[in-house]
Structures are given as structure tokens and as C-alpha cells.
Amino acid sequence: MTVDPRTPIVQVMARLGRETQLHLDERHRHFKVTDKVILVISLLLIMLACVNVYYVTVLYQDLNGIVDNMDSMYRNLSRVDRDMDLIAQRVQRFD
């Protein structure tokens, strides 16, 4: 029995083909997992962005309320200052 000299080469090439296909299948599976991870992280980032927009809106409204209150306090204090000036002038007239 003589061994065909091409047989070992054919076997090596077949083994290389199988290993290459296994490697490609494994890469494809890893790419699917990576794609799913990227999708989940993207969805989480979108949810976080929506929450941040909501918080910025609430903060903006609260800051507008604070500024309005400060303006109201300033107007009231200006009125009190004018009233106190009038009272001080009347007290000076009595003295």
C-alpha cells in the first residue's frame, strides 16, 4: 500500500478549512453579542438623555420661579423703602 503524497496535504487543507469556518462562526457569534451590547447601551443612553432633558426643564422652571420671587421681593422692598422714607419725613416734621 502506497500512500498518495497528496493525501496529507489534502487533510491539512481540510483541517484548515474546518478551523477557519469554526473561527468565522465564532467571530459571527461575537459580533452578534457585541451588537446586542451596543444596542442595550444605546437604549440606556437614550433613556438617560430623556431623564436629563426632564431634569433640565424642571430646573429651568424652578429657577424662573426663584427669579420671579426675587423680583417680587425687590419690588416689595422698594415699596417699603419709599414708605419708610415717607414715614421718616413725617416724623421729622413732628420733631
C-alpha positions as CSV (number, residue, x, y, z in Angstrom):
1,M,0.0,0.0,0.0
2,T,1.4,3.2,-1.1
3,V,0.3,6.5,0.4
4,D,-0.7,9.1,-2.1
5,P,1.6,12.1,-1.4
6,R,-1.3,14.4,-1.9
7,T,-3.4,12.9,0.9
8,P,-1.6,14.7,3.8
9,I,-1.8,18.0,2.0
10,V,-5.5,17.5,1.4
11,Q,-6.1,16.5,5.0
12,V,-4.2,19.6,6.2
13,M,-6.1,21.8,3.9
14,A,-9.4,20.2,5.0
15,R,-8.5,20.8,8.7
16,L,-7.5,24.4,7.9
17,G,-10.9,24.9,6.2
18,R,-12.8,23.5,9.2
19,E,-10.8,25.6,11.6
20,T,-11.3,28.7,9.5
21,Q,-15.0,28.0,9.4
22,L,-15.2,27.5,13.1
23,H,-13.3,30.7,13.6
24,L,-15.6,32.6,11.3
25,D,-18.7,31.2,13.1
26,E,-17.2,32.2,16.5
27,R,-16.5,35.7,15.2
28,H,-20.0,36.0,13.8
29,R,-21.4,35.0,17.3
30,H,-19.2,37.5,19.0
31,F,-20.3,40.2,16.6
32,K,-23.9,39.4,17.4
33,V,-23.2,39.7,21.1
34,T,-21.3,42.9,20.6
35,D,-24.2,44.3,18.5
36,K,-26.7,43.5,21.3
37,V,-24.4,45.1,23.9
38,I,-24.1,48.2,21.8
39,L,-27.9,48.3,21.3
40,V,-28.6,48.0,25.0
41,I,-26.1,50.7,25.9
42,S,-27.5,53.0,23.3
43,L,-31.0,52.5,24.6
44,L,-29.8,53.2,28.2
45,L,-28.1,56.4,26.9
46,I,-31.3,57.5,25.2
47,M,-33.3,56.9,28.4
48,L,-30.7,58.9,30.3
49,A,-30.8,61.7,27.8
50,C,-34.6,61.9,28.2
51,V,-34.3,62.0,32.0
52,N,-31.7,64.7,31.7
53,V,-33.9,66.8,29.5
54,Y,-36.8,66.4,32.0
55,Y,-34.5,67.5,34.9
56,V,-33.2,70.5,32.9
57,T,-36.8,71.5,32.2
58,V,-37.7,71.2,35.9
59,L,-34.6,73.1,36.9
60,Y,-35.3,75.9,34.4
61,Q,-38.9,76.3,35.7
62,D,-37.7,76.3,39.3
63,L,-35.0,78.9,38.6
64,N,-37.6,81.0,36.8
65,G,-39.8,80.8,39.9
66,I,-36.8,81.8,42.1
67,V,-36.0,84.8,39.9
68,D,-39.7,85.8,39.9
69,N,-39.7,85.6,43.7
70,M,-36.6,87.7,43.9
71,D,-38.1,90.3,41.6
72,S,-41.2,90.4,43.7
73,M,-39.1,90.8,46.8
74,Y,-37.2,93.6,45.3
75,R,-40.4,95.4,44.2
76,N,-41.8,95.0,47.7
77,L,-38.6,96.1,49.4
78,S,-38.5,99.2,47.1
79,R,-42.1,100.0,48.1
80,V,-41.2,99.5,51.8
81,D,-38.2,101.8,51.4
82,R,-40.4,104.5,49.9
83,D,-42.9,104.1,52.6
84,M,-40.2,104.3,55.3
85,D,-38.8,107.4,53.7
86,L,-42.3,109.0,53.9
87,I,-42.7,107.9,57.5
88,A,-39.3,109.3,58.3
89,Q,-40.2,112.7,56.7
90,R,-43.4,112.9,58.7
91,V,-41.6,112.0,61.9
92,Q,-39.0,114.8,61.1
93,R,-41.9,117.3,60.8
94,F,-43.2,116.4,64.2
95,D,-39.7,117.0,65.7
